[in-house]
Amino acid sequence: MAEVVFSQQTLATLDGQVVVMTGGAQGIGAATVQKAVEAGAHVFFGDWADEKGREVEAALKASQAKGTANFQKVDVSNYASQLALFDAAHQAHGRVDIAISCAAVGEPAGYFEPASLDLQSIREEPRALKSNLDINVTSVLMFSRMALAYIKASKSASSSPSPSIVLVSSIAGITEAPGLFAYSTAKHGVIGLMRALRPVAPLRYGVRVNAICPWATDTQLLAGVKGRWVEEKLPLNQPSDVAQMILQCAADPELNGKSVFVAGGRGYDTEEGYNKTQGQWMGEKLAEEWHRGQAVLGLGDDWTD
Ligand SMILES: NC(=O)c1ccc[n+]([C@@H]2O[C@H](COP(=O)([O-])OP(=O)(O)OC[C@H]3O[C@@H](n4cnc5c(N)ncnc54)[C@H](O)[C@@H]3O)[C@@H](O)[C@H]2O)c1
């Protein structure tokens, strides 16, 4: 089993590094901002929840934390808004070392219910589904592209030993998730993006890329099912458990291309098992052909437009 273990020593290497992060006003994001700032990082975090974001910023400013917390209101589904967050970090420090995409929303209810889905209701465009994808996956693609550009532009000024991108997906990005049609589409998309970037970003940009896949975590997103969860004594993460895995991936120079499933406070890379068992689920012959096909595709430079 490929357990990813949090190390306080690795966290300490964030001292002085410049972190750009979406989300952060509450839940997992707020716990991540707090730990990173306490470790000495300069964190620029953007969230739609203006008031809560300012509260997190003010609490950290009033604390003895080594680093700095810098909040601005951001709508991740707005390109210019996300870009302004990177600009703020770059203008203040001349560099960006780490980028963490954490903001997301839950599923808009009612779009796949047999009782209401018919040839009449289908005539109305389901805007809430589209905007869910804008927030949960399209913005993550844009964020990753911005992160590469800003980290690349930072190289000479950067003291980062190992720049990286961390994308927060979900258990719903690697297994089936009943009732979460748009959310699951988006979170699988985030894993697809991490897989597309992991061979290219380290070679072309010197940037590592990892994904975090939390299972049930005690935040407002889980509120609807938390009661049953606790009753059934199922594993429950605290936001700080997930924050530790996010920051381990952000800081550990050995980690690239992982999907870290976080359950009951511990993290396990699911990519290792997926890759190791390829011959079993694909068949040995096809797996061998697939590897040869991947060699033909290379890094995608020769054949993509
Ligand atoms: N809580 C869980 O059980 C769980 C499980 C799997 C994955 N996750 C993922 O973890 C991450 C953090 O979730 P959380 O549980 O802390 O939930 P949360 O709701 O507490 O935090 C999500 C944050 O994203 C922000 N946000 C939403 N839309 C935004 C927008 N358009 N622009 C800017 N900010 C926006 C919210 O304001 C909020 O602060 C999310 O990516 C979520 O999908 C959570």
The ligand as a MOL file (V3000), in Angstrom:
LIG
                    3D

  0  0  0     0  0            999 V3000
M  V30 BEGIN CTAB
M  V30 COUNTS 44 48 0 0 0
M  V30 BEGIN ATOM
M  V30 1 N -15.7860 17.8470 2.6990 0
M  V30 2 C -15.6800 16.7050 2.0480 0
M  V30 3 O -16.1730 15.6490 2.4890 0
M  V30 4 C -14.9480 16.6550 0.7410 0
M  V30 5 C -14.8000 15.3890 0.1410 0
M  V30 6 C -14.1470 15.3140 -1.0780 0
M  V30 7 C -13.6090 16.4570 -1.6690 0
M  V30 8 N -13.7630 17.6510 -1.0530 0 CHG=1
M  V30 9 C -13.1670 18.8140 -1.7520 0
M  V30 10 O -12.3650 19.5640 -0.8600 0
M  V30 11 C -12.3330 20.9350 -1.2690 0
M  V30 12 C -12.7020 21.8240 -0.0970 0
M  V30 13 O -14.0360 21.5180 0.2830 0
M  V30 14 P -14.6020 21.7200 1.7690 0
M  V30 15 O -15.1500 20.4270 2.1920 0
M  V30 16 O -13.6250 22.4110 2.6070 0 CHG=-1
M  V30 17 O -15.8580 22.6330 1.4410 0
M  V30 18 P -16.1810 24.1550 1.7940 0
M  V30 19 O -17.4810 24.4350 1.1820 0
M  V30 20 O -16.0070 24.3730 3.2470 0
M  V30 21 O -15.0230 24.9490 1.0130 0
M  V30 22 C -15.0860 25.2190 -0.3580 0
M  V30 23 C -14.7110 26.6730 -0.5550 0
M  V30 24 O -14.7710 26.9850 -1.9590 0
M  V30 25 C -15.3120 28.2850 -2.0680 0
M  V30 26 N -15.9020 28.5160 -3.4010 0
M  V30 27 C -16.9800 27.9200 -3.9410 0
M  V30 28 N -17.2500 28.4510 -5.1600 0
M  V30 29 C -16.3040 29.3790 -5.3880 0
M  V30 30 C -16.0490 30.2600 -6.4630 0
M  V30 31 N -16.8230 30.2930 -7.5580 0
M  V30 32 N -14.9860 31.0820 -6.3800 0
M  V30 33 C -14.1960 31.0900 -5.2710 0
M  V30 34 N -14.4070 30.2820 -4.2180 0
M  V30 35 C -15.4430 29.4350 -4.2710 0
M  V30 36 C -16.3840 28.3480 -0.9780 0
M  V30 37 O -16.7500 29.6810 -0.6830 0
M  V30 38 C -15.6830 27.6170 0.1600 0
M  V30 39 O -14.9970 28.5060 0.9990 0
M  V30 40 C -13.3130 21.0360 -2.4520 0
M  V30 41 O -12.5860 20.9590 -3.6670 0
M  V30 42 C -14.1880 19.8050 -2.2850 0
M  V30 43 O -14.7730 19.3750 -3.4900 0
M  V30 44 C -14.4090 17.7930 0.1290 0
M  V30 END ATOM
M  V30 BEGIN BOND
M  V30 1 1 1 2
M  V30 2 2 2 3
M  V30 3 1 2 4
M  V30 4 1 4 5
M  V30 5 2 4 44
M  V30 6 2 5 6
M  V30 7 1 6 7
M  V30 8 2 7 8
M  V30 9 1 8 9
M  V30 10 1 8 44
M  V30 11 1 9 10
M  V30 12 1 9 42
M  V30 13 1 10 11
M  V30 14 1 11 12
M  V30 15 1 11 40
M  V30 16 1 12 13
M  V30 17 1 13 14
M  V30 18 2 14 15
M  V30 19 1 14 16
M  V30 20 1 14 17
M  V30 21 1 17 18
M  V30 22 2 18 19
M  V30 23 1 18 20
M  V30 24 1 18 21
M  V30 25 1 21 22
M  V30 26 1 22 23
M  V30 27 1 23 24
M  V30 28 1 23 38
M  V30 29 1 24 25
M  V30 30 1 25 26
M  V30 31 1 25 36
M  V30 32 1 26 27
M  V30 33 1 26 35
M  V30 34 2 27 28
M  V30 35 1 28 29
M  V30 36 1 29 30
M  V30 37 2 29 35
M  V30 38 1 30 31
M  V30 39 2 30 32
M  V30 40 1 32 33
M  V30 41 2 33 34
M  V30 42 1 34 35
M  V30 43 1 36 37
M  V30 44 1 36 38
M  V30 45 1 38 39
M  V30 46 1 40 41
M  V30 47 1 40 42
M  V30 48 1 42 43
M  V30 END BOND
M  V30 END CTAB
M  END
